[in-house]
């Protein structure tokens, strides 16, 4: 079997379902295969939440750590 290259239906960076394909290069025993679908995978999305800390009142920057 020749060199195998893995490809996706789209760049898998966001939530969604992606199809995985492979290309297999020809060798002495097998012909080349292109865009052979081998499966899918899903990246699930989440609802991200963030709570900002409560600021300290009347604090001025003076170059040193303060509490």
N, C-alpha and C positions, 0 to 999 in steps of 0.2 A: 504494500500500500504506500502511496506517495505522501508527500507533505500535506498536513491538514491545516486549513485556515478556518477559524471560527468567525462568523459574522452575525450581526443582529439586524432586525427589521428597522431599527432606529437606535440612536445612541441611548443606552439605558441609564439616564440620569434623573428622570422624574418618575413619580408614581405612574403606574400603568402596566400593561401586559406587553411583553416583547417576545418575538419569535426568534429562535436560534437556528441558523443555517450553517452548514459546513461546505467547503470546497475541498476536494481531495485531488491532488495532482496525480497524473498518470505515472505508472511505473512499468516494469517489465511484465507484470502479471495482471494488472487491472487498468481499465480505462479511466480517464479523468471523470469526476463527478462535480457538478457545479450547482450551488444553491439547494443542497439537499436539506430539507426541513427536518430537524432532529428534536424539536420540542419548543415549549414556551416557558416563561417564568414571569412572575408578577412582583412588582415593587409596590407595597401597600403604602398609602399616604397616611399622615397623622395630622391631627389638629394641634399645632404648636401654640403654647401659651407662655407668656412671660409676665412676671410681676416685677416692676421696678422697685428698688429699695426706696424707703422713705428718706428724703434728704434731711440733713441736719441744718437747722436754721442758724443764721448769723455766723457762718463759718467762712473765714477768709483764708486764701492760700498764703502761706508764709514760708514755704520751702521745706517744712518738716512734717512728719506724720502727726495727725491729730485724731482724737477719738470723738 
